[in-house]
């Protein structure tokens, strides 16, 4: 088989991993580690590269570096092999290959994943005293100086001095890497792919004309579970969780009218806020999101105006982006809390979100990205600074850039256009406009998340879709290559106060249920969901159907706590049994065509038993199963 060509892009850092052959040790004592690091120093001297982090382990090692050229990368690995393998074989009187295979590698998108990659390499030996001196952890945290390490520009951005950078890095790695990021790093390493955001990888794929993202294991599914049952089950899981947290469900009308108690605020509702007009011609519209409905309820009901915890579920509608497009419906589950100014409510909702992902067994496939904007005034000052910075370059801007500069200038920082990328390095930084009080508030939240055991990543490139202040966040999953956003939310005190005409504290989020359902179907193929049906009754013929319906009525009366369904389809018995298993039925009763009163078959799927008998036999079996 032809080897897959390695992906190499000039200037991008990458992780290198080499393992011992047959899982054998490649470092046995401290002398081995010293010799290897000397070999590494000589390899870097002959093949110029910047080493940012490393860690040595008995059976493998990791390097995080940026080579000058592709030839330098291959030459560096070859030099280590020729030097260290010769020493190791001679010392331990062995021969042959020391490495398991070709080295694994993955390129890294610097802005989004470099610090995660450095944390991945550094923290491998963090909790092992015998290995901690053979990694770069102590250097990057400011505890010692290692001459072979060269800081990457993303690391340098953490602070103006070495001490400040070390302090921010120690704070950054306090939160352990999420299972989703760990899995992504390992997949990218094993498949020689790019560790980056979906948008960045898509851009590379278009320019390189090859796939740069890791593929998922296993064959594609040939069918999915019953969609109605999946929706019912997912909504039930969310509802039960929110009830345990004492959130009150609110029913929102499908048609919304701008409440007289609210003040119009275009900034809150986003780009299409013009639709929320109180004109006589357009006073009612399809609901677009539940936050506005909750604010209407708060404004109209005095008993909700002190402190309230609300949640809603239903269909929302997106306004068409083009004039000829149709209104697009989507499913949303939202949670809002009013009257809580401190970070406690934010922590509670993060725990709630993580608990929901754990109940769906998705915690290893999702990652939390969080950021702070400071107060509304601080973020407004940042936006004004951006407008002034970009003002001299407007003659070179496209029309859409000019329009974005007026409304949301921070979007220009996220563009991949060469001109805007060049300007971005000189643009004002959001961190410079955040006050000490806002930073202290955000640090308190991050420390609380760490103590709660919720993995997170501070994403400085995360900006609000609506008018948030202080905290905003998103939950993403890279399993969904398209549409990986699962949840979004944040604090919107000033926007809510402006709408209600009085001061109020507001914080909330919304789950996008359709992506969540797709992720559930892709990742939890064999998950045992709570049983939706207890007993399924199948008739072998039309003649036996009447008796089967009567039996179902009798069993519902005898066992009101059980869910019992009559299969009235025309499918074959084997197909009906498979369908009953997908519905989760524990007991499958088959009513025969002849002697239906005495020759019925009952299958107990949990105990893998099959019995034949009459109605009394069926009732006895069901009774004994309930008493066990």
N, C-alpha and C positions, 0 to 999 in steps of 0.2 A: 504494500500500500504506500502511495506517495505521502510524504510527510506534509503536514499542514504548514504553510509558510507563516512565520511569526509576524505579528503586527508590530511595526515600529514607526513612531512619529517623532520627528526631530523636536527636542526640547521637552518632551513629556517625561515625567518620572515614572518608574515602574518598580514593581516588587519582583524579586527573584527568589525562588524556593528550590532547594536541592535536598533530596532524601537519601538515606543510606540504602544500599542494595539489600533487598529482602528484609527491610526494616532493621538492619543491623546498625550498631552504633558507629558513628563517624567521629565522635569526640568521647574519649574514655577518661582522660585526666586533664589537668590544667595545662600541661605542656602542649597537648594537642591543640587546645584553644589558642595558646600563644603563637604556635607555629602557623595556625590557620590565619590569624589576624596579620601576622607578618607577611604571609603570602598574599593576603588581600591588599595590604599597603603597596607591595611591589606591583601587583596587577593593576592597581589604580594609577601608579606612576607610569607604567608602560602603555596603559589604555585609558586616557583621561576620562574621568567620571567624577561626579559629585556624590559622595555617600552621605545620605541623610539619616539613616537608622539601620541597625542590624541587631540580630539576636541569634545566638548559637545554642543548640539543644543537642542532647545526646544522639538523636537519630536524624536531625535535619537542621538547616539554618535558613534564615531569611535576610535578604538585603533590600533596602529601599534606596535607590540611586537614580541619578540622571546622567546617562552616558552622552558624550558629545556626538558620537555617530553610531550607526548600527554595527559597524566593524569593531568599534571599541567595546560594545556590549559583548559580542561573541568572543573577542580576544580576551576580555577580562575573565570570563568564565573558563576559557581554555587554559589561561595562565594559572588560575587557582587549581584546576584539575591536574595539570602537569606537575605543579610544585607540591601541593599538599598530598595528593594521592601517592606520589612516589615516597614521601616521608612516611605516611601511614602504613603502607605495605611493607616497607623495610623495617619499621619499628615492631610491627606485630606479626612479622613473618607470614605474610599473606600475599596473594597475587590476584590479578583480575580487577574488574571494575569495582569502584567504591560507591558510585552513585547508582540509584535505582533506575534512572532513565534520563532522558533529556531534562534540562532544568525547566521548571514551570515559571511562567512570567505573566504579568498583566500590567498594561498601561493604566495610568490614573489621570482622571480629569482633575487638574490641580485645585480649581476653585471650589469644587463640591466635595472631593473625597481625599485630598492629600492628608489632612490631619487625621482622618479616620484610618488611612493606610499606615501612617506613622504610629498611631496608637496601637494598631494591630501588631506591628512589628515590635514596638517597645515593650508592650505589656505581656508578651509571651513569658518572659523570665521574671516578671515583677514580683510574683509571690513565691519564687523559689530561690532561697538564699544562695544555694550553690551555683545558680545560673545568672543571678542578677548582675554579677560583675562582668559577664560576657554578653552584655547587650548595651544599647545606647540609651536606656531609660534614664540612668542617673545623669547623663550629659544633658539630655533634652529637658529634664526637670531642674537643671541648675545645681545639682549636687556635686558634680565634678566636671572637669574639662577633658575632652577626648579630641586630640588634634586631628584625627582622621575624619571627623564629622564636619560637614558643611551644611549650614542651615538653608533650607529652601525658602524662596520668597514668600510662600504662604505662611510659613512659620515665622518669618521676620515681621509679617503684618500683625502679629499678635501684640507687639509692643515696640516702643522706641528704644528700649535698652534690653540687654540680655536678661537682667533680673525680672523686668516686667514681662518679657516673653515667657520665661520659665514659670512665673506665677500664673499667667493665663493658661499655659499648657497644662499645668498641674490641675487647675480647675476644670479644664476641658476633659481630661481623662478620668476625672472622678466618676463620671457616668460610664459604666461599662458599655462596650459595643453591643448594640441590639442584635438578637439572633438573626434578624433579616440582613443586617450589614455583614455579619460574620459569614453567613451562608453565601452572600453575594461575592465577597472577597474570595472565598474558597472555590466557588464555581468559576470565577474569572481566572484564577490561577490555574486550575486544572484544564481549562479549555482555551487558554491563551487569548483572553478577550480583554475588553476595555472596561475598567471600573469607572463608570460615569453615569450621569443622568440620562433618561431616555431621549431627551431632546438633543443632547450632545452626541450620543451614540448614533442617532438617526442622521445627524449632519455628517459624521464620519463615514457612515455607510454609503451615503450619497457620493462623497468625494473619493472613497477608496473602492467602491463597487464590490463590496464584500460585507458579510455580516461580522459585526464586532461585539455583539452581545451574546452571553452564554445561552445555550439552548436548554430547554427543560427535559428532564429524563422521562422516559416512558412513551408509549404510543398515544396518539390523540384519542380522546374519548369517542366512542361510537354513538353514545346516547347520553342524555342527562337525566337527572331525577325529575320526577313530576314537579313542574314549575309552581303549580298552585300550592302543593304541599310544602315546597321549599320556602315560598313566601310566607305561608302561615307559620311555619316553624321559626323562621328568622324573626318575624314580628313578635311571636310569643316569647322568644328568648330576650329580646330587647324590652318588652313590656314588663316581664317578671323582674328584670334587673332594675329598671327605673322605679318600680314599686318598692323594691327593697331600699332604694335610696330616698324614698318618700317624695318623689316628683309627681306632680298632679297632671293628668292628661287634659289637654284642652282641644276641643273640636273646632277646627277652623272652617269657615265657609269657602266653597270653591270659587265664589265670586266675591271680591273684596271691594268695599267702598271706603274711600278715604275718610277716616273718622274725624268728626268735628273737633275732637279733643287733641288732634295732632297738628303740629305746625309743619308745612311742607319743607323738606330738606333734601335737595338734590344730591348732596354729597353722600348721604347715607345709602340711598338705594342704588348708586352706581351709575353706569353710563346710560341706562334706559330710564332714569328717574323721571324724565318728562312724561312718562305714561301715568305716573302718580299725580295726576292733575285734579284739582277740585272744580274744574269747569263743568258746566251743566251738561255738555255733550259727552264727556268721557268721565263720569263720576264713578263708574264701576268697571272692573277689569278682572281677568283671571288671576288667581293668586300666583305669585312668582317665587315666594319663599315665606317661611312661617314666622320669621322674626317680626315682620310688620304686623301680622295678625296678633301676635303676643303683645306687642306694644299697644295695639288698639284695645285689647282686653284690659291691659294695665291702666290705660287712660280713662276707660269707661266705668271700671269697677273699683270703688274706693277700698274694698276689703283686700285687694291685691296689691295696693300701692306701697305698703311698707316693705315686706319681704315676700318673694314668691319664687317657687321652683316649678316650672312648667315644662311639659314636653308635648310634641305633636307628631303626627304621622299622616302621610297622605301624598297625593299627586300634586306636583307643582308644575308650572308652565313657564318655559323660556320664551322670551320675545324673539322673533326671527331676526337673524342678522342681515338677511337680504330681503328686499321688498317682495320677491316672489316666493320666499320660503314659507313653510307652514309653522305654526306654533308647535313647539316640541314639549311633550309632557315628560316628566321624570319623577321618580319616587324619592322622598326625603324623610328622614327621621331627625327631628331637631330637639334640642334641649336648651332652655333659657333660664337664667337665674337673675332676679332683680333685687336690689337693695343690699348687696354684699360687696363692700369696698376692698376687702383684703384679699390676699393671695390664697386664703384657705379654700374659697369656693373654686378657684382655678385648679388647685391640687385635687379637690374632690372630683371634679369633672374629668381630670386626666385619669384618676384611678378608675372612675366609672367606664371611661372609654377602653382602658386596658383590660378591665374585667370582661367587657363585652367581647373583645378580641380573644381573650382566653377561653371564654365559654364557647366560642366558635372554633377554637383550636387554630387560630390564625396568628398568634403572637409572634411566631418565628418567621412570618412572611410580611410583616408590616414594620414601618419605622416612623417615629415621631420627629418632625422637624419643627423647631420652635425659634422664635425671634422676639425681640422687643423693639418697639418704635419710640419709647418714651411717652411723654404726654402729647396731647394733640398740638400744643404750641411748639414743642420741640420738633415734632415731625414736620410741622408747617415751616419752621425755620430751615430745616434740611431741604425741603422741596424748593423753597425760595432760593437757597444757595445753588441748587442744581440748575434752576432756570437762569440765574445770572451767569453760571459757568458756561452753559451751552449757548447763550445769547450770541456771542460773536460767530458761531458756526452755523447759524440758521440758514444763511444763503446756500450752504452745501447740503442741507437737510431735505429729505423727502417730505411730502405733504403729511404722511401719517406720523412722522417723527415730530413735526411741528405741532400737529394736533395733540399728540401725547404729551409734549412739553407743557402745554397749557393746563392739562387735567392731571396727569400722573407722570411727572418727569422721571420718577424712579424706574419706569419701564424701560427707558433708554439704557439703563445699566445692565439689563438682562438681554439685550440684543446681541446677536452673533455677527453683525455686520462689521467689516474690518475697520471702518472709520470710528464707529461707536466703541469698539473694543479698544482701539488706540486711545480714545479720549477717556475711557473708563478709569485707566490707571492714574489719571490726574484729577479726576472728578472729586468733589467733596465726599467725605465718608460719613455715613449715618452715625457711627459711634462717636464722632466728635461733637454731635449736637445733643447727646443724651446726658442729662444731669446726673450728679452723684446719687441723688435720691432715687431716680428711676433705675439706675444701675444696681443699687443696693436692693431694690424691690425685686428686680429680675433675678439677681443672684440668690436671694432667699427662696424664690420659687424653684430654681435649679437645684439647690441643696435639698429641698423637700422632695423633689422628684427622685433624686439619687437615693435618699433614705427610704423612699417608698418602693425602690426596686424597679422603676419604670425606665427602660432605656430611651434615650433621646439624643438628638443632635441639634446643636445651635447652628442654624442656617442664616448667615448674615445676608444672603441674597433673597431671603423670603420677604416679600412685600405684600401689603393688604390688597384684596380685591374690593373691599368696602372700607368704610371709614372707621378703622379700628384705632385703638390707642393702647399703649403698654404692651400687653401680651397678644401675640397671634401665633397660630400653629396650623400644621397640616399633617395628616397621616397619609403615607404613600405606600404602595407596594409595587416593586419592579416585576413581580410575576405578571401583572397586567401591563404589557408593553405599551398599549394604547389606553389612555384614560386611567392612570394608576392612582389618581386622587380618590381617597376613600372618605375623608372627613376633613372639615375645615372649621375654624372658629377663632374666637378671640374676645377681647374686651372692647366695648363700644360705649363707654359712659357718656362722653360728650355728645355723640350723635343721638343717643336715646334721650338725653336731657333736652337737646334742641327740639326734638320731635314732640316731646311731652310738654314742653314749656316750663319745666321745673327740673331741679337736680335729681338725678337717679343714677344708680350704679347698675350696669348691665354687663353680663358675660354669658356666652353661649356658644353652641357649635351645631353642626348638622352632619349626619351621615348620608352619603350618597349610596342608596340601597342597591342600585343596579350593579355598579362595580363591586360592591361587597358580595353580592350574590355570585357574580362571575368568579371572584377569587375563591369563594367557598367551593364552587363546583370544580375548579381547577386543582385545588390543593388538598381537599378532604374527600377524595373519591370513596374511600372505605369508611367514612365516619359513621358511627352508629347514632342516628338521631333519635330523639325521644319518640316512642311509639305513638303514631297517629291513629292506628286502628288496632284493636285487640283481636277481633274475630272477623273472619271473612267466610261467608257461606257461598259455595259454588254449586250450581245445579248442573247435572250432566245432560239434561234435555229440557225442552219446553214443558213437557208433561210434569217434570219434577219441580219446576220453578214455583208453582203455587204452594207446594209443600215447603219449599225452602223459605218463601216469604213468611209463611205462618210460623215456621221455626224461629226465624229472626225476630218476629214480634214476641214470641214466648220468651226468648232469651233476654230481650231488652227489658221485659217486665221482671224477670227473675234476677237479672244482674244490671241494675241501672248505672252502676259505676263503670261498666265496660262500654267501649265504642264498638258497635257491631254493624257490619255493612253486608248487604246482599249484592253479589256480583250478577248483574242482569245483562251482561254482555253476551255476544254470540261467539266469543273466542273459544278455541279449543281448551280442554282442561289444563294441559301443560302451560299454555300461555296465561290462562287465568291464575294458575298457581304462582307463576313468576311475577305477575302483576301484584298479587297479594303480598308476596315477599317484599317487593319494592315499597308497598304501602306500610310495611312494618308490622303486619299482622302476625301475632304469635300463634294463634290457633286458626287453622284452615279446615273447614268442614265441607265435605263433598257429599251432596245428596244424590244417590244413584237414580237411574231411570226406573228400575224395578225394586219393589219392596223398600221404598224410601223411609219407612218408619223404623225398620230394624237393621238395615244394612248401610247406615251412614258411616263415612270414614272421617276421622279427626286426626289432624297432624299437630303435634306440639313442637314447634320449631326450636324453642329454647332447650327442651329436653331430648329432642330428636327422637320422639316416640310416635308411633302410629297405632291407632286402635279402631276397631269396628264395633258398632253397637247402635242402640236406639236413642231416643231423646233423653231418657233417664241417665244413660251412660254419659252422654254429652254434658248434662248438667252436673253430674258427679265429678267429672274431670275438671270442669271449670271451677267448681266449688273448692276442690282440693288445691288447685293452683293459687286461688286467692288467699287461702288460709296458710300457705307456706311462707 
